[in-house]
Amino acid sequence: MYPKQFQRFNTTHTLLQEAALRVNKTAFHSPLVIGTEEHRFFIAEQLHVLEIQPADIILEPEGRDTAAAIITAGLWMHDNHPSGLMLIMPSDHKITDHQAFCEAVMSGVGLAQSGKLVCFSNEPTSPDPTMTYLKPADVTKPAHQDEARILIDAGYLWNTGIYLVSEETLMDNVRLLAPDLLELCHQTYANKTSEHDFIRLDEQFFKPIARVSFEELILEHTANAAMLPVTSDWQDMRTWKSVFHGAVDQSLKDKNGNIIDGDVVVLDTKNSLIRSDGILTTTIGVNNLAIVINDDAVLISDIDKLNELGPLIEQVAEHGAEHGTEQHLHHRTVYRPWGSFTSILSAPGFQVKKLFVKPGAILSLQKHAHRAEHWVVVEGTAEVTLDDAVFLLSENQSCFIPLGAVHRLHNPGKIPLLVIEVQCGAYLGEDDIVRIEDTYGRQ
């Protein structure tokens, strides 16, 4: 629920924010953002912090890889800017030189206007078989690392997944190469609904849409592609392995080939990626390891085994199901449109959370069937609705929310509100919420 696009990697802003800032120039229109329903508030809030107003935010019921998203963007372009060019950018890339990137994009405008699908390429930094490789008149995906190495030796470049194309050229290619998918995307877009700042695609027509990449569906078969180099500091942040082996900024690595991020002290450690979010992490005599420390989980892996995270996460999910937890989905801190909550302590029958409520934000009017709650204000001022009463709580004041009582928490102030919440009851799951009214349109 908190993927890499919303996190920072040795940068001031998150990857999504960096992508938006990259094109926050007069030559570009306001960005169209396509994401999933579950991440809608992340997207809106992270752009709001930068004072970037998106043209629209389109929500897929769930992820379907890049082909459906790009086709949907083409349908939106047809309605809103049929004569414009589309700059298609994944938001899990790291490019530090925004000016050089924009210059590379502008160099492809003439080609895109002439009817070409402009693919931006980059020099490979490792034989990565998960990447698509480009060469004039050829697009290919290697089956394994040795084949990827052969392609690199033959002069192939990495496809960055960044494209510049006119709406007309894009849709002509889609009509020719993927008419069935186009029809499904058209139906789900034609039956879209709008709510608050979001456009929701129709779920009924969306369900049969295949999970397929734009490269596999279109790029590998089109006769209209053209290649241009992108900036030399481009890096794909798809996996921890690509973060390490694809690091084009070699200054990130110390003299022993390590990438260190956070509160980390190493001794006799080589060729390793070590990241710690707030916990002092130390190593002695290790080599070629990835060590990633969060406040709720630790990953230790041989760097060359990092592509096996998928099966590991499946096992974590099975482990969680056996113990009644969802650690594969959530960190201890869970983000909401009004702020976040952090689980401090949990045991049978009770749970302690820290609530962070943004200035002016308000939680849903709700009630619980299985738990009572006690709120203690630590910082800020809370406006509490409790059945028919509405009252204010200041720092060090508290109130009790009986089981079944209708209640709501609101931060009327200009500073963040911090509340310690103690839950008591037979069942403490997040699905024990009956929302009566919600500012953010949640059910």
C-alpha positions in Angstrom: 0.0 0.0 0.0 3.1 2.3 0.1 5.0 1.5 -3.0 8.3 3.0 -4.2 6.7 5.8 -6.3 5.7 7.5 -3.0 9.1 7.1 -1.3 12.4 9.0 -1.4 15.7 7.5 -2.6 18.6 9.9 -1.7 16.4 12.8 -3.0 14.4 15.6 -1.4 11.2 14.5 -3.1 9.5 11.2 -3.8 9.9 9.5 -7.2 6.3 10.6 -8.1 7.1 14.2 -7.1 10.4 14.1 -9.0 8.5 13.0 -12.1 6.0 15.9 -11.8 8.8 18.4 -11.1 10.7 17.2 -14.2 8.0 18.6 -16.5 6.8 21.5 -14.4 7.9 23.9 -17.1 6.1 26.2 -19.5 6.7 23.9 -22.4 4.5 21.2 -20.8 0.8 21.1 -20.0 -0.4 20.2 -16.5 0.2 16.5 -16.0 -2.4 13.7 -16.4 -1.8 11.1 -13.7 -3.0 7.5 -14.0 -2.9 5.4 -10.9 -5.0 2.9 -9.0 -8.0 3.5 -6.7 -6.1 2.4 -3.6 -3.4 5.1 -4.1 -5.6 8.0 -5.0 -4.9 10.1 -1.9 -1.2 9.5 -2.1 -1.2 10.9 -5.6 -3.4 13.9 -4.8 -1.5 14.8 -1.6 2.0 14.5 -3.0 1.1 16.8 -5.9 -0.7 19.2 -3.6 2.4 19.6 -1.4 4.3 20.8 -4.5 1.4 23.1 -5.5 1.1 21.2 -8.8 -2.4 21.0 -10.1 -2.9 17.9 -12.3 -5.0 18.1 -15.4 -6.8 15.0 -14.2 -6.2 12.0 -12.0 -7.6 8.8 -13.6 -8.1 5.8 -11.4 -7.9 2.2 -12.5 -9.8 -0.3 -10.3 -6.5 -2.2 -10.1 -3.1 -2.2 -12.0 -3.0 -3.7 -15.5 0.6 -2.8 -16.4 1.3 0.0 -18.9 -0.6 -0.9 -22.1 -4.1 -0.2 -20.7 -2.9 3.0 -18.9 -1.3 4.5 -22.0 -4.3 3.7 -24.2 -6.5 5.3 -21.6 -4.3 8.4 -21.7 -4.7 8.4 -25.5 -8.5 8.4 -25.1 -8.2 11.3 -22.6 -5.9 13.2 -25.0 -8.4 12.7 -27.9 -11.1 14.4 -25.8 -8.9 17.2 -24.4 -5.9 17.9 -26.6 -6.3 16.0 -29.9 -3.5 17.9 -31.6 -1.0 17.7 -28.7 1.9 15.4 -28.0 2.0 12.9 -25.2 5.1 12.6 -23.1 4.6 9.2 -21.3 6.7 8.8 -18.2 6.7 6.0 -15.6 7.0 7.5 -12.1 9.5 5.0 -10.7 12.5 6.6 -12.5 15.3 8.7 -11.0 16.7 11.6 -13.2 18.5 14.3 -11.3 19.3 16.6 -14.3 15.8 17.9 -15.2 17.1 20.4 -17.7 19.0 17.8 -19.7 16.0 15.6 -19.7 13.7 18.4 -21.0 16.3 19.2 -23.7 16.3 15.5 -24.8 12.5 15.5 -24.9 12.4 18.7 -27.0 14.8 17.2 -29.4 12.2 14.6 -30.2 9.3 16.9 -30.9 9.9 17.0 -34.7 10.0 13.2 -34.9 6.9 12.9 -32.9 5.0 15.5 -35.0 6.1 13.6 -38.1 4.3 10.4 -37.0 7.0 8.6 -35.0 6.7 6.9 -31.7 9.8 8.3 -30.1 11.5 5.9 -27.6 14.1 7.3 -25.3 17.0 5.0 -24.8 20.0 4.8 -22.4 23.3 3.0 -22.1 23.0 -0.3 -20.1 24.9 -0.4 -16.8 24.4 -4.2 -16.3 23.1 -7.2 -18.2 19.6 -7.0 -16.8 17.2 -9.5 -18.5 14.1 -7.7 -17.1 14.8 -4.7 -19.4 13.7 -4.2 -23.0 16.6 -3.6 -25.4 16.6 -1.4 -28.4 18.6 -1.1 -31.6 17.6 0.6 -34.9 15.0 -1.7 -36.6 14.9 -4.1 -33.6 13.2 -4.3 -30.2 13.8 -7.4 -28.1 13.5 -8.8 -24.5 16.3 -11.2 -23.5 15.3 -14.5 -21.9 18.2 -14.5 -19.4 21.3 -12.6 -18.2 23.7 -14.2 -20.7 21.5 -13.2 -23.6 21.3 -9.7 -22.2 25.1 -9.5 -22.1 25.2 -10.5 -25.8 22.8 -7.8 -26.7 24.8 -5.2 -24.9 28.0 -6.3 -26.7 26.1 -6.0 -29.9 25.3 -2.3 -29.2 21.8 -2.6 -27.9 20.5 0.1 -25.6 18.0 0.0 -22.8 14.5 1.2 -23.5 13.7 3.6 -20.7 9.9 3.3 -21.0 9.6 7.0 -21.7 7.9 7.9 -25.0 6.9 11.0 -27.0 4.1 10.5 -29.4 1.1 12.3 -30.9 -2.3 11.1 -29.9 -3.1 10.3 -33.5 0.1 8.1 -34.0 -0.5 6.3 -30.7 -4.1 5.5 -31.5 -3.3 4.4 -35.1 -0.8 1.9 -33.7 -3.3 0.7 -31.1 -6.1 0.2 -33.6 -3.7 -1.8 -35.8 -2.0 -3.9 -33.2 -4.5 -4.2 -30.3 -8.0 -3.5 -31.5 -9.6 -5.7 -28.8 -7.9 -4.0 -25.9 -8.7 -0.6 -27.4 -12.4 -1.5 -27.4 -12.3 -2.5 -23.8 -10.4 0.6 -22.8 -12.9 2.7 -24.8 -15.8 1.1 -23.0 -14.3 1.6 -19.5 -13.4 5.2 -20.3 -16.7 6.0 -21.9 -18.5 4.8 -18.8 -16.2 6.6 -16.4 -17.5 8.6 -13.4 -16.1 11.7 -11.7 -15.9 12.3 -8.0 -14.0 15.1 -6.2 -10.6 15.3 -7.9 -10.7 11.9 -9.5 -12.0 10.1 -12.7 -12.9 6.5 -12.1 -12.9 4.0 -14.9 -15.8 1.6 -15.2 -15.1 -1.5 -13.2 -17.3 -3.9 -15.2 -15.6 -3.2 -18.5 -12.2 -3.0 -16.8 -12.2 -6.5 -15.4 -11.5 -8.4 -18.7 -8.6 -6.1 -19.6 -5.4 -8.0 -19.9 -2.3 -7.3 -17.8 0.2 -6.5 -20.6 3.0 -4.0 -21.1 3.1 -1.4 -23.8 6.4 -2.7 -25.0 5.1 -6.2 -25.5 1.8 -5.1 -27.1 2.9 -2.2 -29.3 6.6 -1.3 -29.3 7.9 -4.7 -30.3 5.6 -4.7 -33.4 5.2 -1.1 -34.6 6.9 0.1 -37.8 6.8 3.8 -36.6 9.3 3.8 -33.7 12.3 6.1 -33.5 15.2 6.1 -30.9 16.7 9.0 -29.1 19.1 9.0 -26.1 17.8 10.4 -22.8 20.0 12.0 -20.1 23.0 9.9 -18.9 21.8 10.0 -15.3 18.6 8.1 -15.9 18.0 5.2 -13.5 15.1 2.7 -13.4 14.2 2.1 -9.7 12.1 -1.0 -10.4 13.9 -3.3 -7.9 16.5 -3.1 -5.2 18.8 -5.0 -7.6 18.3 -2.3 -10.3 18.9 0.4 -7.7 22.3 -1.2 -6.9 23.5 -2.4 -10.3 21.9 0.5 -12.2 23.3 3.3 -10.1 24.6 5.7 -12.8 25.7 8.1 -10.1 28.8 6.4 -8.9 29.2 9.0 -6.2 26.5 7.1 -4.3 28.9 4.2 -3.8 31.7 4.4 -1.3 35.3 3.3 -2.0 34.3 -0.4 -1.3 31.4 -0.3 -3.8 28.6 0.1 -1.1 25.5 2.2 -1.4 24.7 3.4 2.1 21.4 5.2 3.1 20.4 6.1 6.6 21.9 5.5 10.0 24.4 2.9 9.0 28.0 2.0 10.1 30.0 -0.6 8.2 33.3 -2.4 8.8 35.0 -4.7 6.2 31.9 -4.5 4.0 31.9 -4.6 0.2 29.6 -4.3 -2.8 26.5 -4.1 -0.7 23.3 -2.0 -0.5 22.4 -1.0 3.1 19.4 1.2 3.8 18.0 1.9 7.3 15.0 4.0 8.1 15.7 5.2 11.6 17.4 2.2 13.2 21.2 2.1 13.7 22.4 -0.7 11.4 25.9 -2.1 11.5 27.7 -4.8 9.5 31.0 -6.6 9.7 32.7 -8.7 7.0 29.8 -8.9 4.5 29.9 -8.8 0.7 27.3 -8.6 -2.0 24.3 -8.2 0.3 21.2 -6.1 0.3 20.1 -5.1 3.8 16.9 -3.0 4.0 15.7 -2.0 7.5 12.2 -0.5 8.1 10.7 0.0 11.5 8.5 -3.1 11.1 10.5 -5.4 8.8 14.0 -6.4 7.7 15.2 -7.8 4.4 18.6 -9.5 4.0 19.4 -10.9 0.6 22.2 -11.7 -1.7 22.0 -8.9 -4.3 21.9 -11.4 -7.1 18.8 -13.0 -5.6 16.7 -9.8 -5.3 14.6 -10.7 -8.3 13.1 -13.5 -6.2 11.2 -11.0 -4.0 7.9 -12.0 -5.5 7.9 -15.6 -4.2 9.2 -14.3 -0.8 6.3 -11.8 -0.5 3.8 -14.6 -1.2 5.3 -16.5 1.7 5.1 -13.4 3.9 1.4 -13.2 2.9 0.8 -16.8 3.9 2.7 -16.3 7.2 0.5 -13.2 7.9 -2.7 -15.1 7.1 -1.7 -17.7 9.7 -1.2 -15.0 12.3 -3.9 -12.6 11.4 -1.7 -9.8 10.1 -1.3 -8.0 6.7 2.4 -7.2 6.9 2.8 -7.8 3.2 0.4 -4.9 2.5 1.1 -2.3 5.2 3.9 -0.8 7.2 3.3 0.1 10.8 2.4 3.5 9.5 -0.6 3.6 7.2 -1.5 6.7 5.2 -5.0 8.1 4.9 -6.3 11.2 3.1 -6.5 13.0 6.4 -3.0 12.0 7.6 -1.7 8.7 8.9 -1.8 6.3 11.8 1.0 4.3 13.3 0.6 1.1 15.3 2.6 1.4 18.5 1.5 -1.7 20.4 -0.8 -4.5 19.6 -1.9 -7.5 21.7 -5.1 -9.6 22.0 -7.9 -7.4 23.1 -6.2 -4.0 22.8 -4.2 -1.8 20.4 -2.4 1.5 20.7 -2.1 3.9 17.7 -0.7 7.3 17.1 -3.0 9.4 14.8 -1.5 12.2 12.8 -4.2 14.6 11.4 -3.3 17.3 9.0 -4.4 20.9 9.7 -8.0 21.3 8.5 -8.5 17.5 7.9 -11.4 15.5 9.2 -12.0 11.8 9.6 -15.2 10.1 8.6 -18.2 10.1 10.8 -18.3 6.5 11.9 -19.0 3.8 14.5 -17.6 0.4 15.4 -19.3 -2.9 16.2 -16.5 -4.5 18.1 -14.4 -1.9 19.8 -14.3 1.1 22.1 -11.7 3.8 21.9 -9.9 6.3 24.2 -8.4 9.4 22.7 -5.6 11.5 24.3 -4.5 14.7 22.6 -0.7 15.0 22.6 -0.3 18.0 20.3 -2.7 20.5 18.7 -6.5 20.9 19.2 -9.1 18.3 18.4 -12.7 18.8 17.6 -14.6 15.7 18.6 -18.1 14.7 17.5 -19.6 12.1 19.9 -23.2 11.2 19.1 -25.1 14.5 19.5 -22.2 16.4 21.2 -19.4 18.4 19.6 -16.6 19.6 21.8 -12.9 20.7 21.8 -10.0 18.9 23.4 -6.6 20.5 24.0 -3.2 19.0 24.8 -3.3 16.5 27.7 -7.1 16.2 27.5 -8.9 13.0 26.6 -12.3 11.4 25.9 -13.8 7.9 25.8 -15.7 6.6 22.7 -18.0 3.8 23.8 -18.7 0.8 21.5 -21.3 1.7 18.9 -21.1 5.4 19.5 -21.1 7.7 16.4 -17.9 9.7 16.4 -15.6 11.9 14.4 -12.2 13.6 14.8 -11.4 16.9 13.2 -8.3 19.1 13.3 -9.6 22.7 13.2 -6.2 24.3 13.8 -3.2 25.3 11.7 -0.8 22.9 13.2 -0.8 19.0 13.0 -2.9 17.2 15.5 -1.3 14.2 17.3 -3.6 11.8 19.2 -2.9 8.6 21.0 -5.7 6.1 20.4 -6.2 3.1 22.7 -8.6 0.5 21.2 -10.2 -2.2 23.3 -12.4 -5.0 22.0 -12.8 -8.5 20.7 -11.9 -7.5 17.2 -9.6 -4.6 16.1 -9.4 -4.9 12.3 -9.6 -1.9 10.1 -12.7 -3.3 8.4 -14.7 -2.7 11.7 -15.7 0.8 10.5 -19.2 1.8 9.5 -18.8 5.1 7.7 -21.9 7.3 8.0 -20.4 10.3 6.2 -17.0 10.9 4.6 -15.4 14.0 3.1 -13.2 11.9 0.9 -15.9 9.7 -0.7 -14.9 6.5 0.9 -17.5 3.8 1.6 
